[in-house]
């Protein structure tokens, strides 16, 4: 009799375990299904990805086409990448001729409305010496203006609400909170740079990425090379900038990226100046990416202040 009771208890425990395990497994599967039911957004690269995540939170799956550690200017898509990206519900990109692969994506998709160009509501600046803006002479580094980033946050919000209106209040709360933070940092830039002497508002950078930032705060960018960090200056260009640095008593040569480019080191050595970092948010290390947009821009402010006020 005891033996029978023991057997019955064992059977009961086994069935109980199967029921519980089955229930847990079912719950996990449903959670996975919930996750997979989220809409998908592809963003072009780090600044666009971060601004998008600030609005959508956990309501969308957000992926980046270009890895944080890759150089966006020279990035090329593979055919397999295109097939995956056009399945997304939205494709959000910087625009201003930054992403050369966008036309290929659009031509491969039946739905052109899913593509969001964040430059469409911005005043674009020229990369040409004559200052004229044309399709092939636009400076694409629009996100390095905090004012532009605010407009881009608003554009992301508008498009996301179009395809997910039921979560409008959630997105609006995120938008309002982030605009407040970005405006606060914009004010900090303006307040802390307003007293720089009119004749000392120059800063020298290794490539022409900071037009928009300079324009916002009445600064004057002097670039060693063009809009791509891969551009190489001629000996004549280097001498012209070296003479400029000496004439205006400029203390710092700025560069961006993981290592000081040879051109910046050479220029600093020939002019007896130091090198420092201004972040473009392209080609970042993991640690730099984890800082996020606002922290990286704050570090840019500190670096500029140090060069102007020392």
C-alpha positions as CSV (number, residue, x, y, z in Angstrom):
1,X,0.0,0.0,0.0
2,X,2.8,2.3,0.9
3,X,4.5,1.4,-2.4
4,X,1.3,2.4,-4.3
5,X,1.1,5.7,-2.5
6,X,4.7,6.5,-3.3
7,X,4.1,5.6,-7.0
8,X,1.0,7.8,-7.1
9,X,2.9,10.7,-5.5
10,X,5.7,10.3,-8.1
11,X,3.2,10.3,-11.0
12,X,1.5,13.4,-9.5
13,X,4.8,15.2,-9.2
14,X,5.8,14.3,-12.7
15,X,2.5,15.6,-14.2
16,X,2.8,18.7,-12.0
17,X,6.3,19.4,-13.3
18,X,5.2,18.9,-16.9
19,X,2.3,21.2,-16.4
20,X,4.4,23.9,-14.8
21,X,7.2,23.6,-17.3
22,X,4.8,23.6,-20.2
23,X,3.1,26.7,-18.9
24,X,6.5,28.5,-18.5
25,X,7.6,27.4,-22.0
26,X,4.3,28.6,-23.4
27,X,4.7,32.0,-21.6
28,X,8.3,32.3,-23.0
29,X,7.1,31.6,-26.5
30,X,4.3,34.2,-26.2
31,X,6.9,36.7,-24.9
32,X,9.1,36.0,-28.0
33,X,6.0,36.4,-30.2
34,X,5.2,39.7,-28.6
35,X,8.8,40.8,-29.2
36,X,8.7,39.7,-32.8
37,X,5.4,41.6,-33.3
38,X,7.2,44.9,-32.7
39,X,7.6,47.1,-35.8
40,X,11.2,47.4,-37.1
41,X,13.1,50.6,-37.8
42,X,16.4,50.7,-39.6
43,X,18.5,53.8,-39.0
44,X,21.5,54.7,-41.1
45,X,24.2,55.3,-38.4
46,X,24.9,56.2,-34.8
47,X,23.5,59.7,-34.4
48,X,20.3,58.8,-36.2
49,X,20.0,55.5,-34.2
50,X,20.3,57.3,-30.9
51,X,17.8,60.1,-31.8
52,X,15.3,57.5,-32.9
53,X,15.7,55.4,-29.7
54,X,15.1,58.5,-27.6
55,X,11.6,58.8,-29.2
56,X,10.5,55.2,-29.6
57,X,11.9,53.7,-26.4
58,X,11.1,50.0,-26.4
59,X,8.0,50.2,-28.7
60,X,10.1,49.4,-31.8
61,X,13.0,47.3,-32.7
62,X,15.7,49.8,-33.8
63,X,18.7,48.6,-35.8
64,X,21.6,50.5,-37.4
65,X,22.7,49.9,-41.0
66,X,26.3,51.1,-40.3
67,X,28.0,49.8,-37.2
68,X,29.2,52.4,-34.7
69,X,32.8,51.5,-35.4
70,X,32.5,51.9,-39.2
71,X,33.2,55.0,-41.3
72,X,29.9,56.2,-42.8
73,X,31.5,58.3,-45.6
74,X,32.9,55.2,-47.4
75,X,30.2,52.6,-46.4
76,X,28.7,50.4,-49.1
77,X,25.7,48.1,-48.9
78,X,25.7,44.4,-50.0
79,X,22.8,43.0,-52.0
80,X,21.8,40.9,-48.9
81,X,21.7,44.0,-46.7
82,X,19.3,45.7,-49.1
83,X,16.9,42.7,-49.0
84,X,16.8,42.8,-45.2
85,X,16.6,46.6,-44.8
86,X,13.6,47.2,-47.2
87,X,11.5,44.8,-45.0
88,X,11.6,47.4,-42.2
89,X,8.5,49.5,-41.4
90,X,10.7,52.7,-41.4
91,X,14.1,53.6,-42.7
92,X,15.4,56.7,-41.0
93,X,18.5,58.4,-42.4
94,X,20.5,61.6,-42.1
95,X,20.2,62.8,-45.6
96,X,22.1,65.8,-47.0
97,X,24.0,63.4,-49.3
98,X,25.5,61.6,-46.3
99,X,24.3,58.1,-47.2
100,X,25.2,57.3,-50.8
101,X,23.3,54.0,-50.7
102,X,19.8,55.5,-50.0
103,X,18.8,55.7,-53.7
104,X,19.6,51.9,-54.1
105,X,17.4,51.2,-51.1
106,X,14.5,53.3,-52.4
107,X,14.8,51.8,-55.9
108,X,14.5,48.3,-54.3
109,X,11.4,49.2,-52.3
110,X,7.8,49.5,-53.4
111,X,7.0,51.8,-50.5
112,X,8.9,55.1,-50.7
113,X,6.9,56.6,-47.8
114,X,8.8,54.4,-45.3
115,X,12.0,56.4,-45.9
116,X,12.5,59.4,-43.6
117,X,15.0,62.0,-44.6
118,X,16.0,64.0,-41.4
119,X,17.6,66.8,-43.5
120,X,14.3,67.8,-45.2
121,X,13.4,70.5,-42.6
122,X,16.9,71.8,-42.0
123,X,18.8,74.7,-43.5
124,X,21.7,73.0,-45.2
125,X,25.2,74.5,-45.3
126,X,27.6,74.3,-48.2
127,X,30.8,72.3,-48.4
128,X,32.0,74.5,-51.2
129,X,34.5,77.4,-50.9
130,X,32.0,79.8,-52.5
131,X,29.4,78.9,-49.9
132,X,26.8,77.9,-52.5
133,X,24.6,74.9,-51.7
134,X,24.0,72.3,-54.4
135,X,23.2,68.6,-54.3
136,X,26.9,67.6,-54.6
137,X,28.2,70.5,-52.4
138,X,26.2,70.1,-49.1
139,X,27.9,69.5,-45.8
140,X,26.2,66.4,-44.4
141,X,27.2,66.7,-40.7
142,X,23.8,68.2,-39.8
143,X,23.5,66.3,-36.5
144,X,26.4,68.3,-35.0
145,X,24.1,71.2,-34.5
146,X,22.0,70.7,-31.4
147,X,19.3,72.9,-32.9
148,X,19.2,70.6,-35.9
149,X,19.0,67.5,-33.6
150,X,15.9,69.0,-32.0
151,X,14.2,69.4,-35.4
152,X,15.2,65.8,-36.2
153,X,13.7,64.5,-33.0
154,X,10.4,66.3,-33.9
155,X,10.5,64.7,-37.4
156,X,11.1,61.2,-36.0
157,X,8.2,61.7,-33.6
158,X,5.8,62.8,-36.4
159,X,6.6,59.8,-38.6
160,X,6.5,57.3,-35.7
161,X,3.1,58.5,-34.6
162,X,1.8,58.1,-38.2
163,X,2.4,54.3,-38.1
164,X,1.8,53.8,-34.4
165,X,-0.9,56.3,-33.2
166,X,-2.0,54.3,-30.2
167,X,1.3,55.0,-28.4
168,X,1.2,58.8,-29.3
169,X,1.3,59.9,-25.7
170,X,4.3,57.8,-24.9
171,X,6.2,59.2,-27.9
172,X,5.1,62.8,-27.0
173,X,6.4,62.4,-23.5
174,X,9.7,61.2,-24.8
175,X,9.9,64.0,-27.3
176,X,9.1,66.7,-24.7
177,X,11.7,65.3,-22.2
178,X,14.4,65.1,-24.8
179,X,13.7,68.5,-26.3
180,X,14.1,70.0,-22.8
181,X,17.5,68.3,-22.4
182,X,18.7,69.3,-25.8
183,X,17.6,72.9,-25.4
184,X,19.4,73.0,-22.0
185,X,22.7,71.9,-23.7
186,X,22.2,74.4,-26.5
187,X,21.8,77.2,-24.0
188,X,25.0,76.0,-22.2
189,X,26.9,76.1,-25.4
190,X,25.7,79.6,-26.2
191,X,26.3,80.9,-22.6
192,X,29.8,79.5,-22.3
193,X,31.0,80.5,-25.7
194,X,29.5,84.0,-25.9
195,X,32.5,85.7,-24.3
196,X,35.1,84.4,-26.6
197,X,37.0,87.3,-28.1
198,X,35.8,88.1,-31.7
199,X,39.4,87.6,-33.0
200,X,39.8,84.2,-31.3
201,X,36.7,82.4,-32.4
202,X,38.7,80.2,-34.9
203,X,39.2,76.5,-34.3
204,X,41.2,74.2,-36.5
205,X,39.8,70.7,-37.3
206,X,41.2,67.8,-39.3
207,X,38.1,67.7,-41.6
208,X,35.2,70.0,-42.3
209,X,32.6,68.4,-40.1
210,X,31.7,71.3,-37.7
211,X,30.1,73.9,-40.0
212,X,26.7,73.6,-38.3
213,X,28.1,73.8,-34.8
214,X,30.2,76.8,-35.8
215,X,27.2,78.5,-37.4
216,X,25.1,78.0,-34.3
217,X,27.5,79.8,-31.9
218,X,29.2,82.3,-34.3
219,X,32.5,80.3,-34.3
220,X,34.8,80.0,-37.3
221,X,35.9,76.5,-38.4
222,X,39.2,76.1,-40.3
223,X,39.4,72.7,-41.8
224,X,42.6,70.9,-42.9
225,X,40.7,68.7,-45.4
226,X,37.2,68.5,-46.9
227,X,34.0,66.8,-45.6
228,X,35.5,63.3,-45.6
229,X,38.1,62.3,-43.0
230,X,39.8,60.3,-45.8
231,X,40.7,63.4,-47.8
232,X,44.4,64.2,-47.9
233,X,45.6,67.9,-47.9
234,X,48.3,69.0,-50.3
235,X,51.6,70.4,-49.0
236,X,50.4,73.9,-50.0
237,X,47.2,73.6,-48.0
238,X,49.1,72.4,-45.0
239,X,51.5,75.4,-45.2
240,X,48.5,77.8,-45.6
241,X,46.9,76.4,-42.5
242,X,50.1,76.4,-40.5
243,X,50.7,80.0,-41.3
244,X,47.1,80.8,-40.2
245,X,47.5,78.9,-36.9
246,X,50.7,80.9,-36.1
247,X,49.1,84.2,-37.1
248,X,46.0,83.8,-35.0
249,X,47.8,82.2,-32.0
250,X,45.7,79.1,-32.2
251,X,46.6,76.6,-29.4
252,X,44.9,73.4,-30.5
253,X,44.5,71.2,-33.6
254,X,41.3,69.1,-33.3
255,X,40.8,65.7,-34.7
256,X,38.1,63.1,-34.4
257,X,38.1,59.3,-34.4
258,X,40.1,56.6,-32.6
259,X,43.6,57.9,-33.4
260,X,45.3,61.2,-34.1
261,X,45.7,61.4,-37.9
262,X,49.2,62.0,-39.1
263,X,48.1,65.2,-40.7
264,X,47.0,66.6,-37.4
265,X,50.2,65.5,-35.6
266,X,52.3,67.0,-38.4
267,X,50.5,70.3,-38.2
268,X,50.6,70.4,-34.4
269,X,54.3,69.7,-34.4
270,X,55.1,72.3,-37.1
271,X,53.1,75.0,-35.2
272,X,54.0,74.0,-31.7
273,X,50.4,73.4,-30.7
274,X,48.6,70.5,-29.0
275,X,46.1,68.0,-30.4
276,X,42.6,67.4,-28.9
277,X,39.4,65.6,-29.8
278,X,36.1,66.9,-31.2
279,X,33.6,64.1,-31.7
280,X,31.7,63.8,-35.0
281,X,30.0,60.6,-33.7
282,X,31.3,58.7,-36.7
283,X,33.6,55.7,-36.3
284,X,33.2,55.5,-32.5
285,X,34.7,53.1,-29.9
286,X,32.2,51.1,-27.8
287,X,33.0,53.3,-24.8
288,X,32.4,56.5,-26.8
289,X,29.1,55.2,-28.2
290,X,27.9,54.4,-24.7
291,X,28.4,58.0,-23.7
292,X,25.6,59.0,-26.1
293,X,24.9,62.2,-28.1
294,X,24.5,64.7,-25.2
295,X,27.6,63.6,-23.3
296,X,29.7,63.6,-26.5
297,X,28.5,67.1,-27.3
298,X,29.3,68.2,-23.8
299,X,32.8,66.9,-24.2
300,X,33.0,68.9,-27.5
301,X,32.0,72.0,-25.6
302,X,34.7,71.4,-22.9
303,X,37.3,70.9,-25.5
304,X,36.4,74.1,-27.4
305,X,36.3,76.1,-24.2
306,X,39.8,74.9,-23.2
307,X,41.2,75.9,-26.6
308,X,39.5,79.4,-26.5
309,X,40.1,80.4,-22.9
310,X,43.6,79.0,-22.1
